[in-house]
Amino acid sequence: MCLRWEAAGNGKAWVIFMKYNGLTDKEVEASREKYGSNEIPDSEPTTFWEEFKETFSDPMIRILLAIAALMIAMFCFGYAEIYEPLGTIVAVLIVAFVSAKTGVASDTKYRELKDSTKKDQCKVHRNGLVTVIDVDDVVVGDKILLQSGDKIPADGVLVSGSLRVDNSALNGEAEECKKTETEESFQLPEDITGDTFVDAHSLFRGAVVFDGEGILDVRKVGLKTMMGKMAEEMQEDEPDSPLKVKLAKLSGQISTFGILLFPQAGYPHILPSAPRKSSKMSSKRYRWQS
């Protein structure tokens, strides 16, 4: 879209010329069927049973259960009281129940809040007009009008205008990155690296336009965008913290120690035997008779 000062009636006026007609409704449906939707699906709702089981993957819980198992084995051989391991197990079950209940409630509230929040929108050239649509409705081949303050809705190439964008949502760097227009034949790189974010023509979903105006030619949508791949990886695998890794290692060591100790519990010559009350009484009787 551009403005030109031209004759209009008896004088002159600014006249709007549409440089891009955009896709037709039929082309939009064909593109969506071929390349998919721009929607990034959310993770599956959390269930109580999943949250309950997840509690037992915590290293601290495993340590407590390992200690409880060790104390039960010692009780079987008369070296511990049963109420201590039973109390530990009951406490763990209470923690698991409360954690699962809290996790399900938090997930439900998050989804309710997300559903009530207005979806992101963008301006797109379609059927010869500039139309405002939901970001999820963007398809490959769309020509998106980007202006200052807009969030880029999909991965693509700047084919008109110039922009300064913020890629901090993608690479953590808040420094403004300048983008200039290129030919529509320019190919968006398949392998995205740190240098790709700051090249002269590529634009990525999630980045924010600082300044300028331009037209984005959409090349990738949905889970095929860089933002979509990042979201998918976060849903599939959540890395453990260093503390959790160390606690998991400690839990394994305690379990190993318990396994090594259990066989020895059956051998009186290895573990000191508890004094028997009957032997003391017989000893006292022997001394009294003598």
Beta strands, then each sheet from edge to edge (+ up, - down):
strand 1: 2-8
strand 2: 11-17
strand 3: 121-126
strand 4: 129-134
strand 5: 143-147
strand 6: 155-166
strand 7: 176-180
strand 8: 202-203
strand 9: 208-220
sheet 1: 1+ 2-
sheet 2: 4+ 3- 5+ 9- 6+ 7-
sheet 3: 4+ 3- 5+ 9- 6+ 8-
end
